[in-house]
């Protein structure tokens, strides 16, 4: 046989006693044993040591019992007499591999469950964890944060985690995708709100004012016009919104911005204010794309599998080895 560490037990009770005191991955179980039959031993193993895999050995007259053992939880059965260098060794190796795959899957499920309870970033990547720690390390400050990374790298998740961990957690978190704001109305939507009075005679507040005392997350801040950038700079510098035809309004917002563009290049080209870049970039956090943190792929896949299984009521427990391989080898353009 191949290089296995082998322990022996003369009968079923001795085997169960050994399992209670020793870490064992696979049990090779003969159905025909004295004192306690193989089927009864299997039942005890699955009840008391459910992570241990069992390979059953059976004679030709015990085929039905061997099939019943597999239905009762055994991994596989081999027929006696067995070839130790072929069928038996292969069955044991595959049982060990299955046990380790199941253990990894369970560990992933536990980690996903922990992350889902926190509602925060799911990652095992050292680079992503470092970025996450850096962002959370300044959660208590009022200084702006600039998150640099491609779409789909978890920028809004990081921003929300910073908000929840900081002193503004009880106030509003207002997320704005600047690239989705209608060009001509972007400035109004952010700073002025509705120009026309509501039935009570008051104009509606803009998105910046809606985040007063809370956090304003500006996704793709590079999409703002130069005029909107100037007004955002005033919010950051003076804590006020200058409104046409009226007195400035005081606002107290913590700004977290994100971009996938190189803001230094845009500033050099006159497309982004250099003074605003300086203000926003007081704390700069770079989020790596998924192709640079492939160790997160299995974790994220398990997370989304759990989410969609719950949403659609399907009984799918795990991602198969071939599907996992395809996920690992995918290029993940756009991180999605």
N, C-alpha and C positions, 0 to 999 in steps of 0.2 A: 504493500500500500504506500501511498504518498506520505509526505511528512506531516502527520497529525499527532498531536499529543493525545494518547488514548488512556482512559480509565476504564476499569472493568468492575462489574458487579455480578455476583453469582445468581441473584434472583431479583424479582420486582421490588420488594421492600428495601433491599440493600441499594438498589438504584435510586429509589426515592430519597433515601437517607443521604446518598452522595450528592444528589441535586440540591438538597437543602443546605449543604455546607461548601459546595464547590461551584465555580462559574463554569457552566457547560454550554456550548453552542448547539450541538447536535447529539441526539441519542439514537444509537443503532439498536433497535428493539426487535427481539425475536418473539413472534406471536406464541410460540410453544415454550413455556417456561414453568418451572415448579413453583408451588406456593401461591403465585398470583399470575393469572394469564396476561398475555400481552395487551389485549384489548382493555383490561382493567387498569393496567399500568399506564397505558396511553391516556385513559380518562383522568387519572390522577395527575399526570404530567401537565395536561392542558388546563386543568383546573388550578393547579398550584404554581406552575412555571410556564405561563402562556407564551413567553418569548423564546422558549427552547423549541427547536425544530426536531421532528422525529422522522427517521427513516425506518420503515418496518421490513423485516425479513420474514418470508413465508414460504412454506413448501407448496408443491404443485396442487396438493389437495386443499390448500387454504386460500385459494385465489379470492373467493367471495369474502372471506374474513379480511383479507388484505385490502380489498376495495372498500369495505366498510370502515376500515381503519383510516383510510385517506379521507373518506367522508366525515370521519369524526375528528379530523384535524391533523393527521400525519401528513408530512410533506410529500412522501412518495413511498413506494414499496419495491423491493427487489426479490427475485425468486431464488430460492436455494436449489442447488449449490451455487454460490456466487463467485464471480471472478474478481478478486480484490483489486486487480490493477485496471479494471474496466468499469463495469456497471456500478459496483459498490462505491469505488472512489469518486466516480463522477456524481453519483447521487448525493454523497456527503458534501462534496465541494459546492454543488448547486444549493444544497440546503443551507450551508454556511453563508453563501452569497445572498440568498434570500433573506436570511435573518439579519444580515448587516444592512441590506437595502431597506428592510422594514424599520430597523432601528433609526436609520438616517431619516426616513420619511416621518417617523413619529417625532424625532427631534425637531425637524422642520415645522411640523404642525404645532408643536409647543411654542416654538419661537414666533411663528406667525400669530398664534393666539395671544401671546404677550404683547406683540406690537399692535394687534388690533384693539386690545383693551386700552392701550395708550393713545391710539388713533394717530400715530406719528409715523416717521419714516421707517420703512422696512429695509434693513440692510445688514450685511455681514462684511461688507467691503471696508478695509482699513481707511482708504481714501475718503469714502463717504462718511464713515464714522467720525473721522477727523474734522471734516467740514461741518457735520452736524454738531459736534462738540463745540466748535468755534462759534457757531451761530447761537447755540443755547447759552454759551458762556457770557454773552453780552445781552441776554434777554432782559436783565434788570435795568439796563441803560436806556436812555432816551435817544441815543445817537442813531442816525439812519444806518441801514444795512443795504449793501448792494450784492445781490445773488447773481453770479455769472454762471450760465450753463445753458445747454440746449433745452428746447421744449421737451417735456417728458422726463426731466431729471429730478422732479420732485420739488421744484422751487416754491410752489404755493404751500405744499405740505410743511416745508421747513419754516416758511413765514408764519403759518398758523401755529406751529409748535413754539416758535419764539414768542408769539402773542400769548399763548396759554401759560407759558412759564414766567412771564413778566408781570409787573404790577398793574398792567392794563387788561388783564385777563377777563375782568368782569365787564369791560366795555366792548364796543363793537369792533369787529374785524371786517373791514370793507375791502374787497378784492376787485380790482379794476384791470381789465385787459386793454391797455392803451392802444394796441394795434386793432382792436375791434370797435373803438369809438368812431363814430362818423366824423370824418375830417373837419368839416366846417363847424360842427357842434361840440367837438371834443373839449374845447376850452370852457364853453358854457356848462357842459355836463359835469366837469370837474370842479369848477370854481363858482359858477353863478346859479346853477339850478335852473328852474323854470323862469323864463323872463315874464310870462304872463301871471298875474296874481291868481291865487286859488280863490274859491268862493268866500273864504274867511278874510280875504284881502291881503294875505301874505304870500310872497313868492317862495317856492320850494327851495330847499338848500341844495347845494351842489354835493358831489361825492366826497370832496375833501372835508366839507363841513359835517357831513353825515358821520365821518370817522372821528369827530371831536372827542377827546379824552381816550380814544382807542388807537387802533392801528390801521394804517392805510397801506395796502399792498398794491404797488403799481407794476403789473406784469408788462414786459416789453416797453420799458420807459423810453427807450430810444425812438419809439414811434411818435412821441409828442412833438408838436410843432415848436418852433423857437419861441413863439409868443407864450405858449403854455409852459414851456420850460422856465421862462422868466417869472411867471406867476408862481410856479412850484418853488423856485429859488427863494422867493419872498416868504413863502410859508415856512421853509426850512430856516431861513435867516432871522426873520422877525416874528414868526408865529402869527401871521395874519394874512387874510385874503383881501386884496385890494379889489373893490367892486366899482364898476363904472357908475358914476353919478351918486355915490353914497360913501359913508364912512367905512374904513377898513373893519373887517370883522376878525376878532381874535379867535384863533383855533389852537388847540393843543393836540397834535397828532404825532404818533411815532411812524415814520415812513420807512417801509421796506420795499425796495425796488428790485426788479430782475431784468436781465437782458441776455440775449444770445449774441448780440452784436458787439464788436470791439468799439467801445465808446471813445477810446483815445483816438482811433482812426477817424471816427465821426467828428470828434472835436477838431482834429487837425484839418478836416475838410469843411469846417464851418457848419456842420449839421447838428452839432450838440454843444451846448454851452460848457466851456471848460470849468467855469466857476461852479456850475451845477454838478459836474462830474466830481469835482473836489468835495463838495458837500455830501453827495450820495455815497462816495467811496471811502468815507471815514472808516467803515468796517466792511471789508470785501471778503466774500466767501465764494469759492469756486466749487461747483457741483459736477462731478465727473459723469460722463455719459455711460449708458449701460454696457457698451462694448469695451469700456475700460474697467468694468467691475463685474466680470462674468460670474464671480462667486455669488452674486445676488440673484442670478437667473432662477435657480431652483427655489429659492425662498419666495420670490415674487410669484412664480408660477403656482406654488402651493397656496399662497394668499388669494390669488384670483380664482383658483379652482374652488377653494372653500366658499368664496363670495358667491360664485355663480351656482354652485351646488345648492346653497341655501336659498338663493333667489328663485331657482327653477325647480326645486324639490327633487333633484336627481340623486341617485345613490351611487356616486362616483367617489372612491376613497383616495386614490393616489394616481400620480402620473407614471405611466409605464416607462421602463428603461429606454426604449427606442425613442419615445416622444421626448424624454428628458435629453437624450443625446442631440436630437434635432434642435431643441431649444438652445442648448449650449453652443451649437455650431452656427446658429443664425447670426447674421450681421447686425440686426436690430437698428436699421436706419430709422431715425426719428424717435428712438427709445420707446417704440410702441409696436 
